[in-house]
Every structure is written in C-alpha cells, then in structure tokens.
C-alpha cells in the first residue's frame, strides 16, 4: 500500500488515480490523523464479491435461498451506494 499525504494527493490527484488504476495500487491518503484509502472500482468489486462469497459460505447472509441471490447481491453491494458526482 502506498501512503501519501493530503497535499501531495491534492496536487497530483490525476497521477495518484492513474497509479491506483493502472498498477492496482491501493493508496492511503493521510491528513491530520485521518486516513482515506483509494482503490480502483474493479479491485473494490473483487473485494466485495470475495466478502459476499465468504459470508454466504459461512451462512452470514440468511434468507437468500429463493433464487434471487445475484439480484440481492447486486442491490446490496454493487448498486446500493451513493454516487458522488
């Protein structure tokens, strides 16, 4: 994981995003004790899918055996967040 301070990330935002996407490099931006992680959407989707499969395997998601698992997964994990424009 690459760690950069807020000032660097702000001044080089395009470069930071390009590195995150092109190199699958997760980047942590640090500012006055706060930390934010930037990762590519495809890496995020993979992580969420792995979490879903792991939780499903362990019985963590209940009531999802009626054939609509994929639809619920899409709504809960991939389409349920707010989009910032």
BELCOR-V574432 format. One record per run of one state. SS is the DSSP state (H for helix, E for strand, - for the rest). FROM is the first residue (numbers start at 1). TO is the last residue. If there is no record, write none. Layout:
BEGIN
((SS | FROM | TO) (SS | FROM | TO))
END
This chain:
BEGIN
((- | 1 | 1) (E | 2 | 5) (H | 6 | 11) (- | 12 | 12) (H | 13 | 23) (- | 24 | 26) (E | 27 | 31) (- | 32 | 33) (E | 34 | 38) (- | 39 | 40) (H | 41 | 57) (- | 58 | 68) (H | 69 | 78) (- | 79 | 85))
END
